[in-house]
Amino acid sequence: MASQQLTDQLVKHIDEALGMEQNVLRMLDGMIETTEDEEIRNELRHHKLETEQHAERLEKRLAAHDASPSTVREATGIMGGLMKGVVDMVRQEKAGRNARDGYATEHLEIASYQLLERVAQKAGDEETAEVARKNRKDEEAIAKKIEANWDRFAELSLQEAGVPA
Ligand SMILES: [Fe+2]
């Protein structure tokens, strides 16, 4: 049996991961709205579905610990700053910036899931560790997709700024 303190920390990590995914959902909505490229839009829509799944899995793990999502959720620290930056940037409708901030956000998620996985393992909660792994795999996949398209994002970004090719 994990100590109460450890379990409390685990629940906090799950709850924060859920908050993160909810922020990502908002961010993706903004990106979908501001992306003209059909293929990229489809990728974003696909990742939105995945993100909804991520959030759902986390909600289930919270419920398994008899906890419910924080009602007042304030993204704090690094994440808050980044997320706010991301949302502000999205408003400027720039493909390159969407890609850059999307890439940074995916890595923030990957880091969070690495931590969550380990805290869950220490607390003996293998199911939450598995959720962390599964979610992380999707984030890694989308980060790789962004990575494979830097040339294109740079071009789109210049196009949007009206720079002739
Ligand atoms: Fe996610």
Boltz pocket constraint, residues with backbone or C-beta under 6 A from the ligand:
constraints:
  - pocket:
      binder: B
      contacts: [[A, 21], [A, 24], [A, 50], [A, 51], [A, 54], [A, 109], [A, 135], [A, 139]]
      max_distance: 6.0
